[in-house]
Every structure is written in structure tokens, then in C-alpha cells.
Amino acid sequence: MEHTPMPEPMRRAVNQMVYEAVERCQEVMSYAASDVARDWKRMTLYRATDAADTMNSVAMLIAAFCEQDGVDPETLNGYLQLRQQQSRADGPQEDDRAHLAGLLGQAAPADASELGTVRMLYGRGQREAETAQQPEDSPEVLFTMACLHGLRAKLCDDLGSLDRFPPEVAAMARRVAAALEVPELAAT
């Protein structure tokens, strides 16, 4: 199979959609901040599903190109990881409930000993709950949060919005924002 770069118009469209998805993910993190408790359920779900829909559009755009480019349908289905697909219309599943139970320190679901994925996600929730008790997040998480929040604060010219985040995230995000120069748009 010939390896060619992604066509430029498609690359730009993909980059724009990924930017939009990242922006929605940043909003999920913003609404999850402790002082935004009033609407967190509604707004985190809106923004998380917006991000998921946008990334789904990215995948389908690339899949359409692959299809047009002659990629075998079975191969394309493998690339799309269809076995991992879950419809939001189906609502939360047992593994989602097990993950939540682990996070909240609740008893494991009865079928957690039988279903490998359910057991695995319950354990993951427990580990995440233990980690949440530690005063600092992993450096990777802090860095990601700081980059996203710093970028948004710089683009929106709203460095004050960083005050609602944990001090270590806010300080790092301010350094990120300070390091960024917003490019001037060319006059048309």
C-alpha cells in the first residue's frame, strides 16, 4: 500500500475538529472545578458528549477517506475498533457502574467476580479513589490541565479565571499563558 500524506484541506479540517474537541474537554475540566457545583452534571455531560461527537466526526472523516482510497472494509472496521464501540443511547453499562462504585468506595457489583472488564474497572475506580486522596495529581495530569487552562485563559484574555483552580495548576497555567503569544490575524 502506498503511503501518502493526509491531503492538506483534510489535515486542516482534522486539526480544527481536534482543537474543538480539546476545547470541550477543557470545559469539562472547568465545570468539574469545585466552585462550579451548580451546573456540573448538566454541563460536564454536554461538553463531554460534544467532545465525543466531534472526535467521532474526525474518525468518520478519516474513515470516509480510507474507504475512498480503497482500504478493505474489514481492515477499516478494525481501524475503527468497532468492538469497543458503545452507544450513549444505551446509557451506562455494568462496567460504568462498577467504575463508579470503585471511585465512591461502594461495594463491588455482584457480577464483578465473573466479568473481567467489570472487575477491572471496579479496581481502576478504587485505585483512582486512592490517588484522589493524595494532595497532588500526577505531573502529567497537572501539566495537561495547566496547558489547557493556560491556553484558554490566554485566548480569552481572562487570566482571572485561573483563580478557581488548585494553586499548583493555576500557577503553572499562568506560566503557560505568559509563554504564549497569540498570533495576529492577517488582514483580509
C-alpha positions in Angstrom: 0.0 0.0 0.0 1.3 3.4 -1.0 1.9 5.8 1.9 0.9 9.4 1.1 0.4 12.3 3.5 -3.0 13.4 4.5 -4.4 15.9 2.0 -3.8 19.4 3.2 -7.5 20.5 3.3 -8.4 17.4 5.3 -5.4 17.9 7.6 -6.6 21.4 8.4 -10.2 20.2 9.0 -9.0 17.4 11.3 -6.8 19.9 13.2 -9.7 22.3 13.6 -12.0 19.5 14.9 -9.4 18.2 17.3 -9.0 21.7 18.6 -12.7 22.0 19.1 -12.8 18.6 21.0 -9.9 19.7 23.2 -11.7 22.9 24.0 -14.8 20.9 25.0 -12.6 18.7 27.2 -11.1 21.8 28.8 -14.7 22.9 29.5 -15.4 19.6 31.2 -12.5 20.2 33.5 -13.6 23.7 34.2 -17.1 22.7 35.1 -15.6 19.9 37.3 -13.8 22.6 39.3 -15.1 22.7 42.9 -16.6 26.2 42.7 -18.8 25.4 39.7 -21.0 22.9 41.5 -24.3 24.4 40.5 -24.4 23.0 36.9 -21.6 20.5 36.9 -23.8 17.5 36.0 -25.5 19.1 33.0 -22.6 21.0 31.7 -19.9 18.2 32.0 -22.3 15.8 30.2 -23.0 18.4 27.5 -19.3 19.2 26.9 -18.1 15.6 27.2 -20.7 14.4 24.6 -19.8 17.4 22.4 -16.2 16.3 22.5 -17.0 12.7 21.8 -19.3 13.7 18.9 -16.5 15.9 17.4 -13.9 13.1 17.7 -16.4 10.7 16.2 -16.7 13.1 13.3 -12.9 13.1 12.9 -12.9 9.3 12.9 -15.7 9.2 10.3 -14.0 11.8 8.1 -10.8 9.8 8.1 -12.8 6.6 7.6 -14.5 8.1 4.5 -11.1 9.0 3.1 -9.8 5.4 3.7 -13.0 4.0 2.1 -12.5 6.2 -0.9 -8.8 5.3 -1.0 -9.7 1.6 -1.3 -9.0 0.4 2.2 -10.5 -3.0 2.6 -13.8 -2.8 4.7 -12.7 -5.4 7.1 -9.4 -3.6 7.7 -11.3 -0.3 8.1 -13.6 -1.9 10.7 -10.5 -3.0 12.6 -9.1 0.6 12.4 -12.4 1.9 13.7 -12.3 -0.6 16.7 -15.9 -1.4 16.3 -15.8 -4.0 19.1 -15.1 -1.2 21.6 -18.0 1.0 20.5 -20.7 1.8 22.9 -23.7 3.9 22.1 -24.6 6.6 24.6 -28.3 5.8 23.7 -27.7 2.5 25.6 -26.9 4.5 28.8 -24.4 3.5 31.5 -23.5 -0.2 31.4 -22.3 -2.5 34.2 -18.7 -1.6 33.7 -19.5 2.1 34.0 -21.4 1.4 37.2 -18.6 -0.8 38.5 -16.1 2.0 37.8 -18.3 4.5 39.7 -18.7 2.1 42.7 -14.9 1.7 42.9 -14.5 5.5 42.8 -17.0 6.1 45.5 -15.9 3.3 47.8 -19.1 1.3 47.4 -19.4 -2.5 47.3 -18.4 -4.2 44.2 -21.2 -5.3 41.9 -22.2 -8.9 42.4 -21.0 -9.8 38.9 -17.6 -8.2 39.4 -16.0 -11.6 40.1 -17.4 -13.1 36.9 -16.9 -10.3 34.3 -13.3 -9.4 33.7 -14.0 -5.9 32.4 -16.4 -5.1 35.3 -13.8 -6.4 37.8 -11.0 -4.4 36.1 -13.0 -1.2 36.1 -14.0 -1.6 39.7 -10.4 -2.0 40.6 -9.5 1.0 38.5 -12.1 3.1 40.3 -10.6 2.0 43.6 -7.1 3.0 42.5 -8.3 6.3 41.2 -10.1 7.0 44.5 -6.9 6.3 46.4 -4.9 8.6 44.2 -7.5 11.3 44.7 -6.8 11.2 48.4 -3.2 12.3 47.7 -2.5 16.0 47.7 -1.0 16.2 44.2 -2.1 14.8 40.9 0.5 13.1 38.7 2.8 15.5 36.9 1.3 14.5 33.6 -2.2 15.4 34.6 -1.1 18.7 36.2 0.8 19.6 33.0 -2.1 18.8 30.8 -4.5 20.8 32.9 -2.1 23.7 33.1 -1.6 23.7 29.3 -5.3 23.6 28.6 -6.3 26.2 31.1 -3.4 28.5 30.3 -4.2 28.3 26.6 -7.9 29.1 27.2 -7.1 31.9 29.6 -4.7 33.5 27.1 -7.0 33.1 24.1 -10.0 34.5 26.1 -7.8 37.2 27.8 -9.1 36.0 31.1 -6.3 35.1 33.4 -8.6 35.7 36.4 -10.5 32.5 35.5 -7.4 30.6 36.6 -8.1 31.5 40.3 -10.8 28.8 40.6 -8.3 26.0 40.0 -6.0 24.4 42.6 -3.0 26.7 43.2 -0.4 24.4 41.6 -2.5 24.2 38.4 -3.2 27.9 38.4 0.4 28.9 38.8 1.6 26.6 36.1 -1.3 27.7 33.8 -0.2 31.3 34.3 3.3 30.4 33.2 1.9 28.7 30.1 -0.3 31.7 29.3 2.7 34.1 29.8 4.7 32.0 27.4 2.1 32.1 24.6 1.9 34.8 22.0 -1.5 34.9 20.3 -0.8 35.2 16.6 -2.1 38.3 14.9 -4.6 37.5 12.2 -3.7 38.6 8.7 -5.9 41.4 7.3 -8.1 40.1 4.5 
